[in-house]
Amino acid sequence: MSSFSLGFASSTLPCNSSMHTAIRAHSNKEANNTFLSSKRFREPFLHLPRFSQGTVQGIAPSRNMVIKDKDDRNCRDICVAAIAAPPSIMDVAWESRDGIGIIDFLERRNFLITGATGFLAKVLVEKILRVAPNVGKIFLLIKAKDEQAAMDRVKDEIMGCELFKCLQQKYGEEYTDFMLSKLVPVKGDIREWDMGIGDDSFRRITQEVDVIINSAANTILDERYDTALLANTIAPSRLLSFAKNCKKLSLFLHLSTTYVNGERPGILREKAFEMGESRIDSSTQSKLDVLHEISLASDLTETLPPNEVPEKLKEIGLARARMYGWQNVYQMTKAMGEMMINAERGGVPVVIVRPSVIESTFQEPFAGWIQGYRVLDPLILSYGKGRLPGFLVDPNTVMDVVPADLVVNVIIAAMAKHGTIASPGIDVYHAASSMVNPMMMYDMFNYSHDYFAASPLTDNKGDEIQITDMEYFSSIDGFSSYIQKDIAEKSGLNKENGPDSNPKQRSRLEARCKRMAESLIHLAKLYEPYMFSHARFDSRNTRKLMEQMSAEEGNGFPVDLRSINWEDYFLNAHIPGLKRHVIKKASSSS
């Protein structure tokens, strides 16, 4: 199960490469066939004529306007003149700023990225290559048996990925040469000392790399304690030790999660963790000792009977997390990873970016791209398949969602700002929407209902799946009873009680229904802390970052989550993206 790792029709979306807030022009006929007729959409749709690129040359474009060509094969942007709108005071102020210098920072610098084949890292790599083709080398740490296997993974999972289609279209036959001139696969594993890389790679990276970006993590909410500690706490510390060998290093950027803040309600600030800082009242609990936690998990793997180790370490991880005020082992081990970095950074400049729930891309390089199931997706797709007509959730809970491309823009902008200064210190940025553009859980389920009612999924027989309004439960007992009954009714289990029923067939059906119910109840228990959360994530540092951008940077690297209409995003980007990139891929591989 993936974890907290957050008019767009994903099958016909063009690539957006220079200006990034779209106003889609479409005919009345097109409007009738799209989900864009939203009563809650913040801006009116403009019915504009289609311009060729040459038509608009010499016309000053407005800051946030672009018409996207519907032809998926064409990756150009078409700028539109500011339509009878005089510049506002904000526009004038924006134009007067010099900006952060993002493109200048990216060009000719060398980067090391861990977790390189992961969802967010791919979006990051694509964006850098698209906006800064003069970037230096991007070293990608890849888990593989040898260097050739690492290269094969880069070619298959990155260069061959649909996410990079804009670059494929731009460079044509030279695409492979361009990519291989920039991307350097490095066989290694962040969990090992010096990342387990060979001597030659060690020397080259430590001589050439300017910025290290740690995107690797274990995001399983109920992972065994030792495994989560190694990936999320120990590995970042080891990577920081490696970073201190890099002669040119100007920044160490670590990707974390807003949920390191644990169970605390209220407004949670962008504040770095101090060593031993827990999420509870320290007067009623002993201080958290990170090294003791590591030793505890290690000792248990050696003393417990081998057949008991996996389950016991899951139980102990959850117990330790809750003891110190976190909701699961993922949150706690990520928080301890931040503690290790802050305690050991010395003179290394450090930035920590904490996204909330990362979901599919909003606009770049096209809307709706996603890799695998993210946090909300099991709920959305199970609901669309008719398997989850109710859930354990407070419908008024704010679910903090952020599209992947906006997270990447925060990463790049923060990296440029602090990498240019390169002064020792630690800065934290939340990429989060709950304070500036909150979305309730009932909103998400309503959007899902509207989508699947208009565009239903089909069952194994090809019949359309009919869905009902989502039912909400406030207790696990109530939900468990409801979902077991619903599964029994839909499977026909209740009809197998007659005199002509087949005992073996009934037994198999009972076992299948039990597995389905247990799976959904387990999902509800895992998600319960998030479904009843009362936290909001402050993002004032990210807003300050936005204010420091020039107009060109604001267009090229938008980070303002207020610009997102969630209904439009879910109906026309995210759920269609799930169908295209997750469901179809799963079906084709099965």
C-alpha positions as CSV (number, residue, x, y, z in Angstrom):
1,M,0.0,0.0,0.0
2,S,1.4,3.3,-1.0
3,S,1.5,5.9,1.6
4,F,1.9,9.6,2.3
5,S,4.6,9.5,0.4
6,L,-0.5,14.0,-2.1
7,G,-10.6,20.9,-18.6
8,F,-7.7,18.2,-18.1
9,A,-8.2,14.9,-19.9
10,S,-5.0,13.0,-19.4
11,S,-5.2,11.1,-22.7
12,T,-5.2,14.4,-24.7
13,L,-3.1,16.7,-22.7
14,P,-0.3,18.8,-24.3
15,C,2.9,19.6,-22.5
16,N,3.2,22.8,-20.7
17,S,6.7,24.2,-20.7
18,S,6.9,27.9,-20.2
19,M,3.8,29.4,-18.7
20,H,1.8,27.3,-16.4
21,T,-1.6,28.5,-15.4
22,A,-4.0,27.4,-18.1
23,I,-7.2,29.0,-19.3
24,R,-8.7,26.4,-21.6
25,A,-10.5,27.6,-24.7
26,H,-13.2,25.2,-25.9
27,S,-16.4,25.3,-27.9
28,N,-19.9,24.9,-26.5
29,K,-20.0,21.4,-27.8
30,E,-16.8,20.6,-26.0
31,A,-18.1,22.1,-22.8
32,N,-21.1,19.8,-22.9
33,N,-18.8,16.8,-22.9
34,T,-16.5,17.8,-20.1
35,F,-16.6,18.0,-16.3
36,L,-15.5,21.6,-16.4
37,S,-19.0,23.0,-16.0
38,S,-18.3,23.5,-12.3
39,K,-20.5,25.8,-10.4
40,R,-17.7,26.3,-7.9
41,F,-14.9,27.1,-10.4
42,R,-13.2,30.3,-9.3
43,E,-12.5,31.9,-12.8
44,P,-14.9,32.1,-15.7
45,F,-13.9,30.2,-18.8
46,L,-12.9,32.4,-21.7
47,H,-14.0,31.3,-25.2
48,L,-11.0,32.4,-27.2
49,P,-10.0,31.8,-30.8
50,R,-7.1,29.4,-31.4
51,F,-3.9,31.3,-32.3
52,S,-0.9,29.9,-34.1
53,Q,2.4,30.6,-32.4
54,G,3.4,33.1,-35.0
55,T,0.2,35.1,-34.5
56,V,1.1,36.1,-31.0
57,Q,4.7,36.9,-31.5
58,G,5.4,40.4,-30.3
59,I,2.3,40.5,-28.1
60,A,3.1,40.8,-24.4
61,P,1.7,37.8,-22.7
62,S,-0.2,38.1,-19.5
63,R,1.4,36.6,-16.4
64,N,-0.9,33.7,-15.9
65,M,-2.6,32.9,-19.2
66,V,-1.8,30.3,-21.7
67,I,-4.0,28.3,-24.2
68,K,-2.9,24.7,-24.5
69,D,-3.2,23.2,-28.0
70,K,-5.3,20.1,-27.7
71,D,-3.1,18.1,-30.0
72,D,-1.2,15.7,-27.7
73,R,1.7,15.6,-30.2
74,N,2.3,19.2,-30.0
75,C,4.2,20.4,-26.9
76,R,4.2,24.1,-27.4
77,D,2.6,26.8,-25.4
78,I,0.5,29.5,-27.0
79,C,0.6,32.8,-25.2
80,V,-2.4,35.0,-25.1
81,A,-2.3,38.8,-24.8
82,A,-3.6,40.2,-21.5
83,I,-7.2,40.8,-22.5
84,A,-8.2,44.4,-21.7
85,A,-6.9,44.0,-18.2
86,P,-4.7,46.9,-17.0
87,P,-1.8,45.8,-14.8
88,S,-2.6,45.7,-11.1
89,I,-0.4,47.0,-8.3
90,M,0.5,43.3,-7.6
91,D,1.5,42.9,-11.3
92,V,3.7,46.0,-11.2
93,A,5.3,44.8,-7.9
94,W,5.8,41.4,-9.3
95,E,7.5,42.7,-12.4
96,S,9.9,44.8,-10.4
97,R,11.4,41.9,-8.5
98,D,14.7,40.5,-9.6
99,G,13.7,37.0,-8.5
100,I,15.6,34.1,-7.0
101,G,17.7,33.3,-10.0
102,I,16.3,29.8,-10.5
103,I,17.4,29.1,-14.1
104,D,20.8,30.6,-13.5
105,F,21.2,28.3,-10.5
106,L,20.2,25.1,-12.4
107,E,22.4,25.7,-15.4
108,R,25.7,23.9,-15.4
109,R,25.3,22.6,-11.8
110,N,25.5,18.9,-11.0
111,F,23.0,17.0,-8.9
112,L,22.8,13.7,-7.0
113,I,19.2,12.4,-6.6
114,T,18.3,9.4,-4.5
115,G,15.1,7.5,-4.9
116,A,15.5,8.4,-8.6
117,T,12.9,6.0,-10.0
118,G,10.2,7.1,-7.6
119,F,7.1,9.1,-8.4
120,L,8.3,12.6,-7.2
121,A,11.9,12.2,-8.3
122,K,10.8,11.5,-11.8
123,V,8.7,14.7,-11.9
124,L,11.7,16.6,-10.5
125,V,14.1,15.2,-13.1
126,E,11.7,15.9,-16.0
127,K,11.2,19.5,-14.9
128,I,14.9,20.3,-14.5
129,L,15.7,18.8,-17.9
130,R,12.8,20.6,-19.6
131,V,13.4,24.1,-18.2
132,A,17.2,24.0,-17.9
133,P,18.7,21.9,-20.7
134,N,22.1,23.4,-19.9
135,V,22.1,21.7,-16.5
136,G,25.2,19.7,-15.7
137,K,25.1,16.1,-14.8
138,I,22.2,14.5,-12.8
139,F,23.6,11.5,-10.9
140,L,20.8,9.0,-10.2
141,L,21.3,6.5,-7.4
142,I,19.7,3.2,-8.6
143,K,19.4,-0.1,-6.8
144,A,20.7,-2.7,-9.2
145,K,22.9,-5.7,-9.4
146,D,25.5,-3.9,-11.5
147,E,26.2,-0.8,-13.6
148,Q,24.5,-2.2,-16.7
149,A,21.4,-3.1,-14.8
150,A,21.3,0.4,-13.4
151,M,21.6,1.9,-16.9
152,D,18.8,-0.5,-18.1
153,R,16.5,0.8,-15.3
154,V,17.2,4.4,-16.2
155,K,16.4,3.7,-19.9
156,D,13.3,1.7,-19.1
157,E,11.8,3.5,-16.0
158,I,12.9,7.1,-16.7
159,M,13.7,7.6,-20.4
160,G,10.9,5.3,-21.5
161,C,8.4,6.8,-19.1
162,E,5.4,8.6,-20.6
163,L,6.1,11.5,-18.2
164,F,9.1,12.5,-20.5
165,K,7.1,12.6,-23.7
166,C,7.5,16.4,-24.0
167,L,11.3,16.0,-24.0
168,Q,10.9,13.1,-26.5
169,Q,8.9,15.4,-28.8
170,K,11.3,18.3,-28.4
171,Y,14.5,16.3,-29.2
172,G,13.1,13.7,-31.5
173,E,15.8,11.4,-32.7
174,E,18.3,13.1,-30.5
175,Y,16.3,12.4,-27.3
176,T,18.3,9.4,-26.2
177,D,21.6,11.2,-26.8
178,F,20.4,14.2,-24.8
179,M,19.2,12.2,-21.9
180,L,22.3,10.1,-21.7
181,S,24.4,13.3,-21.8
182,K,22.7,14.5,-18.7
183,L,21.7,11.4,-16.6
184,V,24.4,9.3,-15.0
185,P,23.1,6.1,-13.4
186,V,25.0,5.1,-10.2
187,K,24.6,1.6,-8.8
188,G,24.1,1.9,-5.1
189,D,21.8,1.8,-2.1
190,I,21.2,4.7,0.3
191,R,20.8,2.3,3.2
192,E,24.5,1.4,2.9
193,W,27.6,3.3,4.0
194,D,28.7,5.7,1.3
195,M,25.6,4.5,-0.5
196,G,27.3,1.3,-1.5
197,I,28.8,2.9,-4.6
198,G,32.1,2.0,-6.2
199,D,35.4,3.9,-5.8
200,D,35.2,5.5,-9.3
201,S,31.7,6.8,-8.7
202,F,32.6,8.0,-5.2
203,R,35.5,10.0,-6.5
204,R,33.5,11.5,-9.4
205,I,30.5,12.4,-7.4
206,T,32.4,13.9,-4.5
207,Q,34.4,16.0,-7.0
208,E,31.5,17.2,-9.2
209,V,28.2,17.3,-7.3
210,D,26.8,20.7,-6.2
211,V,23.5,19.6,-4.7
212,I,22.3,16.4,-3.1
213,I,18.5,15.7,-3.1
214,N,17.3,12.9,-0.9
215,S,14.0,11.6,-2.3
216,A,14.4,8.0,-1.0
217,A,12.1,6.8,1.7
218,N,10.0,3.8,2.9
219,T,6.5,5.1,3.0
220,I,4.6,2.0,4.2
221,L,2.5,3.1,7.2
222,D,2.7,-0.2,9.0
223,E,6.3,-1.2,8.1
224,R,8.3,-3.3,10.5
225,Y,10.3,-1.0,12.8
226,D,13.8,-2.0,11.8
227,T,13.1,-1.6,8.1
228,A,11.5,1.8,8.5
229,L,14.4,3.0,10.8
230,L,17.0,1.9,8.2
231,A,15.4,3.7,5.3
232,N,14.0,6.8,7.0
233,T,16.3,7.5,10.0
234,I,19.7,5.8,9.4
235,A,20.0,6.3,5.7
236,P,19.6,10.1,5.7
237,S,22.3,10.3,8.3
238,R,24.6,8.2,6.2
239,L,23.8,10.3,3.1
240,L,24.7,13.4,5.1
241,S,28.0,11.9,6.1
242,F,28.7,11.2,2.4
243,A,27.7,14.8,1.6
244,K,30.5,16.1,3.8
245,N,33.0,14.5,1.3
246,C,31.6,16.6,-1.6
247,K,34.1,19.4,-2.4
248,K,31.6,21.7,-4.2
249,L,28.5,21.0,-2.2
250,S,26.3,24.0,-1.8
251,L,23.1,22.3,-0.5
252,F,21.7,19.1,1.0
253,L,18.0,18.9,0.4
254,H,15.9,16.3,2.2
255,L,12.4,15.4,1.3
256,S,10.2,14.6,4.3
257,T,6.5,14.9,5.1
258,T,4.2,17.3,6.9
259,Y,3.0,14.4,8.9
260,V,6.2,14.3,11.0
261,N,4.2,16.7,13.2
262,G,2.3,13.7,14.5
263,E,-1.0,13.9,16.4
264,R,-0.9,17.5,17.3
265,P,-4.0,19.6,16.3
266,G,-4.0,23.2,15.3
267,I,-1.6,25.1,13.1
268,L,1.7,23.3,12.7
269,R,4.7,25.4,11.8
270,E,7.7,25.0,9.5
271,K,10.1,24.3,12.3
272,A,13.1,22.0,12.3
273,F,13.2,19.1,14.8
274,E,15.7,19.1,17.6
275,M,17.2,15.8,18.7
276,G,14.9,13.9,21.1
277,E,11.9,16.1,20.4
278,S,8.7,14.0,20.7
279,R,5.1,15.0,19.9
280,I,3.8,14.7,23.5
281,D,4.3,16.5,26.8
282,S,7.8,15.7,27.8
283,S,7.0,16.1,31.5
284,T,4.8,12.9,31.3
285,Q,7.2,10.8,29.1
286,S,10.9,10.1,29.0
287,K,12.8,12.0,26.3
288,L,13.0,10.2,22.9
289,D,16.4,8.7,22.4
290,V,16.9,8.0,18.7
291,L,20.0,5.9,19.1
292,H,18.2,3.8,21.7
293,E,15.3,3.2,19.3
294,I,17.8,2.0,16.6
295,S,19.5,-0.3,19.1
296,L,16.1,-1.6,20.4
297,A,15.0,-2.6,16.9
298,S,18.4,-4.2,16.1
299,D,18.4,-6.2,19.4
300,L,14.9,-7.5,18.7
301,T,15.8,-8.9,15.3
302,E,18.5,-10.9,17.0
303,T,16.6,-12.1,20.1
304,L,13.1,-12.8,18.8
305,P,12.3,-16.2,17.2
306,P,12.8,-15.8,13.4
307,N,9.2,-16.6,12.6
308,E,8.0,-13.9,15.0
309,V,10.3,-11.1,13.8
310,P,8.2,-9.6,11.0
311,E,4.9,-9.3,12.9
312,K,6.5,-8.4,16.3
313,L,8.5,-5.6,14.8
314,K,5.4,-4.1,13.1
315,E,3.6,-4.2,16.5
316,I,6.6,-2.7,18.3
317,G,7.0,0.0,15.7
318,L,3.4,1.1,16.0
319,A,3.6,1.0,19.9
320,R,6.8,3.1,20.0
321,A,5.3,5.6,17.6
322,R,2.2,6.1,19.6
323,M,4.2,6.2,22.8
324,Y,5.9,9.4,21.6
325,G,2.9,11.0,19.9
326,W,3.1,9.8,16.3
327,Q,0.4,7.9,14.6
328,N,2.5,5.3,12.8
329,V,6.0,4.1,12.2
330,Y,6.4,6.1,9.0
331,Q,5.8,9.4,10.7
332,M,8.1,8.6,13.6
333,T,11.0,7.4,11.6
334,K,10.8,10.3,9.2
335,A,10.8,12.7,12.1
336,M,13.9,11.0,13.6
337,G,15.6,11.2,10.2
338,E,15.1,15.0,10.4
339,M,16.5,15.0,13.9
340,M,19.6,13.2,12.8
341,I,20.2,15.6,9.9
342,N,19.8,18.7,12.1
343,A,22.1,17.3,14.8
344,E,24.8,16.2,12.4
345,R,24.7,18.8,9.7
346,G,27.6,20.8,11.0
347,G,28.5,23.4,8.3
348,V,26.4,21.8,5.5
349,P,23.5,24.0,4.3
350,V,20.3,22.0,4.7
351,V,16.8,22.5,3.3
352,I,13.9,20.2,4.4
353,V,10.8,20.2,2.1
354,R,7.8,18.6,3.7
355,P,4.9,17.9,1.3
356,S,1.6,16.8,2.6
357,V,-0.4,14.2,0.5
358,I,1.2,14.2,-2.9
359,E,-1.1,13.3,-5.8
360,S,-1.0,13.5,-9.6
361,T,0.4,16.4,-11.5
362,F,-1.8,19.6,-11.8
363,Q,-0.4,20.9,-15.1
364,E,3.2,19.9,-15.8
365,P,4.3,18.5,-18.0
366,F,0.7,17.5,-18.4
367,A,-2.2,17.1,-16.0
368,G,-3.0,13.8,-14.3
369,W,0.3,11.9,-14.5
370,I,0.8,9.5,-11.6
371,Q,2.8,6.5,-10.8
372,G,1.2,3.8,-8.7
373,Y,-1.4,4.2,-5.9
374,R,-0.9,7.3,-3.8
375,V,-2.7,8.0,-0.5
376,L,-6.2,8.8,-1.6
377,D,-6.2,6.5,-4.6
378,P,-7.2,3.2,-2.9
379,L,-10.2,5.1,-1.5
380,I,-11.2,6.7,-4.8
381,L,-10.8,3.5,-6.9
382,S,-12.4,1.2,-4.4
383,Y,-15.4,3.5,-4.3
384,G,-15.5,3.7,-8.1
385,K,-15.5,-0.1,-8.2
386,G,-18.4,-0.3,-5.8
387,R,-16.3,-2.1,-3.2
388,L,-16.2,0.8,-0.7
389,P,-19.7,2.4,-0.4
390,G,-18.8,3.7,3.1
391,F,-15.7,4.6,5.1
392,L,-14.4,5.4,8.5
393,V,-14.0,9.2,8.2
394,D,-15.3,12.5,9.5
395,P,-16.5,14.1,6.2
396,N,-15.6,17.5,7.5
397,T,-11.9,16.6,8.0
398,V,-9.6,18.7,5.9
399,M,-7.5,16.5,3.6
400,D,-4.2,18.3,2.8
401,V,-3.5,17.5,-0.9
402,V,-0.7,18.9,-3.1
403,P,-0.1,18.0,-6.8
404,A,3.4,16.6,-7.5
405,D,4.4,19.3,-10.0
406,L,3.8,22.1,-7.4
407,V,5.9,20.1,-4.8
408,V,8.7,20.0,-7.4
409,N,8.4,23.8,-7.9
410,V,8.9,24.3,-4.2
411,I,11.9,22.0,-4.2
412,I,13.5,23.8,-7.1
413,A,12.8,27.3,-5.8
414,A,14.1,26.5,-2.3
415,M,17.1,24.8,-3.8
416,A,18.0,27.8,-5.9
417,K,17.5,30.3,-3.1
418,H,19.6,28.5,-0.5
419,G,22.0,26.8,-2.9
420,T,23.0,30.2,-4.2
421,I,23.6,31.5,-0.7
422,A,25.2,28.2,0.5
423,S,25.4,29.4,4.1
424,P,25.3,26.9,7.0
425,G,21.8,26.6,8.5
426,I,18.6,24.6,8.2
427,D,15.4,25.8,6.6
428,V,12.0,24.0,6.4
429,Y,9.3,24.4,3.8
430,H,5.8,22.9,3.9
431,A,4.2,22.2,0.5
432,A,0.7,22.0,1.8
433,S,-2.8,23.3,1.0
434,S,-4.8,23.1,4.3
435,M,-4.1,26.7,5.3
436,V,-4.5,28.4,1.9
437,N,-7.0,26.2,0.0
438,P,-8.5,23.5,2.2
439,M,-10.5,20.6,0.8
440,M,-12.8,18.5,2.9
441,M,-13.1,14.7,2.7
442,Y,-16.7,15.0,1.7
443,D,-15.6,17.1,-1.2
444,M,-13.3,14.4,-2.4
445,F,-16.0,11.7,-2.2
446,N,-18.5,14.0,-3.9
447,Y,-16.1,14.6,-6.7
448,S,-15.5,10.9,-7.0
449,H,-19.2,10.2,-7.1
450,D,-19.8,12.8,-9.8
451,Y,-17.0,11.3,-11.9
452,F,-18.0,7.7,-11.6
453,A,-21.7,8.4,-12.0
454,A,-20.9,10.1,-15.4
455,S,-18.1,7.8,-16.4
456,P,-18.5,4.5,-14.6
457,L,-16.0,1.7,-14.3
458,T,-16.9,-1.7,-15.6
459,D,-16.8,-5.1,-13.9
460,N,-15.3,-8.3,-15.3
461,K,-18.3,-8.9,-17.4
462,G,-18.1,-5.5,-19.0
463,D,-21.2,-4.2,-17.1
464,E,-21.1,-0.7,-15.8
465,I,-20.7,-0.4,-12.0
466,Q,-23.4,1.6,-10.3
467,I,-22.3,3.6,-7.2
468,T,-24.2,5.1,-4.4
469,D,-23.6,8.1,-2.2
470,M,-20.7,7.6,0.3
471,E,-21.7,6.7,3.8
472,Y,-19.6,8.0,6.7
473,F,-18.8,6.1,9.9
474,S,-17.4,7.5,13.2
475,S,-16.3,4.2,14.7
476,I,-14.3,1.2,13.5
477,D,-17.0,-1.2,14.9
478,G,-19.7,0.5,12.9
479,F,-17.7,0.5,9.7
480,S,-16.6,-3.2,10.2
481,S,-20.2,-4.4,10.6
482,Y,-21.4,-2.4,7.6
483,I,-18.7,-3.5,5.2
484,Q,-18.9,-7.2,6.1
485,K,-22.7,-7.1,5.5
486,D,-22.2,-5.2,2.2
487,I,-19.7,-7.6,0.9
488,A,-21.8,-10.6,1.8
489,E,-24.8,-9.2,0.0
490,K,-23.0,-8.2,-3.1
491,S,-21.1,-11.5,-3.4
492,G,-24.3,-13.5,-3.0
493,L,-23.1,-15.2,0.1
494,N,-26.5,-14.8,1.7
495,K,-28.1,-16.8,-1.1
496,E,-25.8,-19.8,-0.5
497,N,-27.7,-20.9,2.5
498,G,-30.4,-22.8,0.6
499,P,-30.8,-26.7,0.5
500,D,-29.2,-26.8,-2.9
501,S,-26.0,-24.8,-1.9
502,N,-22.6,-26.3,-2.6
503,P,-20.6,-26.6,0.7
504,K,-17.3,-26.3,-1.0
505,Q,-18.4,-23.3,-3.1
506,R,-19.8,-21.6,-0.1
507,S,-16.6,-22.2,1.9
508,R,-14.6,-20.6,-0.9
509,L,-16.9,-17.7,-1.1
510,E,-16.9,-17.1,2.7
511,A,-13.1,-17.1,2.6
512,R,-13.0,-14.6,-0.2
513,C,-15.5,-12.3,1.5
514,K,-13.5,-12.5,4.7
515,R,-10.3,-11.5,3.0
516,M,-12.0,-8.5,1.3
517,A,-13.5,-7.3,4.5
518,E,-10.3,-7.7,6.4
519,S,-8.4,-5.8,3.8
520,L,-10.8,-2.8,3.9
521,I,-11.0,-2.8,7.7
522,H,-7.2,-2.8,7.8
523,L,-7.2,0.1,5.4
524,A,-9.6,2.0,7.6
525,K,-7.5,1.4,10.7
526,L,-4.3,2.6,8.9
527,Y,-6.1,5.7,7.6
528,E,-8.1,6.5,10.7
529,P,-5.6,9.1,12.1
530,Y,-5.8,11.1,8.8
531,M,-9.5,10.7,8.4
532,F,-10.1,12.5,11.8
533,S,-7.2,14.9,11.8
534,H,-7.6,18.4,13.1
535,A,-4.2,19.7,12.0
536,R,-3.4,22.5,9.5
537,F,0.0,22.9,8.0
538,D,1.4,26.4,8.0
539,S,3.2,27.3,4.8
540,R,4.4,30.9,5.4
541,N,8.0,30.1,4.4
542,T,6.7,28.7,1.1
543,R,4.6,31.9,0.6
544,K,7.7,34.0,1.2
545,L,9.5,32.0,-1.4
546,M,6.7,32.7,-3.8
547,E,6.9,36.4,-3.0
548,Q,10.7,36.5,-3.8
549,M,10.2,35.1,-7.3
550,S,10.2,37.3,-10.4
551,A,7.2,37.3,-12.6
552,E,8.9,34.9,-15.0
553,E,9.8,32.6,-12.2
554,G,6.3,32.8,-10.8
555,N,5.0,31.6,-14.2
556,G,7.6,29.0,-14.7
557,F,7.6,27.6,-11.2
558,P,4.2,28.2,-9.7
559,V,3.8,27.2,-6.0
560,D,0.6,29.0,-5.2
561,L,-1.9,26.3,-4.2
562,R,-4.7,28.9,-4.1
563,S,-4.8,28.7,-7.9
564,I,-6.2,25.1,-7.8
565,N,-9.9,24.4,-8.1
566,W,-10.1,21.0,-6.4
567,E,-13.3,20.0,-8.3
568,D,-11.7,20.7,-11.6
569,Y,-8.5,18.9,-10.5
570,F,-10.2,15.7,-9.4
571,L,-12.8,15.5,-12.2
572,N,-10.5,16.5,-15.1
573,A,-7.0,15.6,-14.0
574,H,-6.6,13.3,-11.1
575,I,-9.2,10.6,-11.6
576,P,-8.8,10.4,-15.4
577,G,-5.1,10.1,-14.6
578,L,-5.7,7.2,-12.3
579,K,-7.7,5.4,-15.0
580,R,-5.0,6.0,-17.6
581,H,-1.8,5.5,-15.7
582,V,-2.8,3.1,-12.8
583,I,-5.8,1.0,-13.8
584,K,-4.8,0.5,-17.4
585,K,-1.2,-0.3,-16.5
586,A,-2.3,-2.8,-13.8
587,S,-4.7,-4.4,-16.3
588,S,-2.1,-4.7,-19.0
589,S,0.5,-6.3,-16.6
590,S,-1.9,-8.8,-15.1
